């Protein structure tokens, strides 16, 4: 199944990428903590956000990767654009219509 991509602020993101990024934006710490039993699509979305430079994965003091991701400064700058915010909201609404259908 091919996933729909949205061009938001010159970034091509899937509906899942946008959903996870929106969840991170709504979190007071602008982060996402993943459980070991998370659905595979969540991890793919987090990986894509890292590749796009919108998020980064957190490591502990020993360099071991944690299951926590944070929005980067670049991601905050990108998301501060009112058009990007509107597009994220629109894409999330469109995606929810198809999930709920």
Secondary structure by P-SEA (a helix, b strand, c coil): cbbbbbbcccccccaaaaaaaaaaaacccccccccccccaaaaaaaaaaaaaccbbbbbcccccccccccccaaaaaaaccaaaaaaaaaaaaaaaaaaac
